[in-house]
Amino acid sequence: MTEDRKMLEPMATVVSTALRVLLGLLTVGVVFNLVRGSWGSGNVCITDESAGSSTVPGGFTAAPGAVVGSVPQYCTETPDAVARFLDELGALPSMLLLISSLFLLHRLLQGAAREGVYTVPTASRLRLLGWWLLLGSLLARVIEANANAALLAQLAKGDDFTAGAWLGFWSFPYLAVLTGLGLLTFARITRAGTAMREDLEGVV
């Protein structure tokens, strides 16, 4: 499978290195916070980007024909356990999706280099990665939007946790969804190529 291994470079090396570096940085960060005793300390802030303000912030002057707007940010120096949890949940799903997707991609490239590109296991791993990106990106955005909306409802007086509130924080993950759909398409192409190669080998 030397030719297949060559075709997968430099992607295989880049993904393997990126996965190791990311896991290393994550491990160092967790250990550092535990040693310092700073885990769960610090301010908790949330920016309400869906709301504008009619109050012009001081110290900013707009050019003629332009206006200055402001976006409210709510912070607390003494967050309770719920606020801390919601703050972490507002970013954790995307990080987990990134690490898990890199792991699945690394596994896909390793398997393709070992077994061949046009094989049934490679097509299956490609399809798994496609579905993981497609569904995982949507789920991660929903979880993060709900967490941010709930945190805003806790820190901002008069803001309630409603469907409209979390929709204000939610954005459609176009790139991840399109990438997932593309991977599912290439998985079908790979499986078709595998069947063609098996037919040719049977003829020969």
Number of C-alpha atoms within 10 A of each C-alpha: 11 9 10 16 19 12 13 15 13 10 14 21 14 11 18 17 13 16 20 14 12 14 13 12 12 12 11 12 12 12 13 13 13 12 10 8 10 10 12 15 12 12 12 20 19 18 15 18 12 11 10 11 11 9 10 13 12 7 5 10 11 10 8 6 5 8 10 14 13 13 14 14 13 14 15 13 10 12 18 11 10 12 21 19 14 22 22 16 19 23 17 15 19 18 11 13 17 16 17 17 18 19 18 17 22 21 19 22 26 18 17 24 21 14 16 19 24 21 19 18 16 25 25 17 20 27 23 19 25 27 18 19 25 23 13 23 22 18 15 20 20 19 20 23 22 23 23 28 27 22 27 27 16 17 18 15 8 8 14 16 16 12 10 11 20 21 14 16 19 18 12 11 14 12 12 18 20 14 16 24 17 14 22 21 14 16 23 15 14 21 21 16 17 19 15 13 14 14 11 10 9 8 7 6
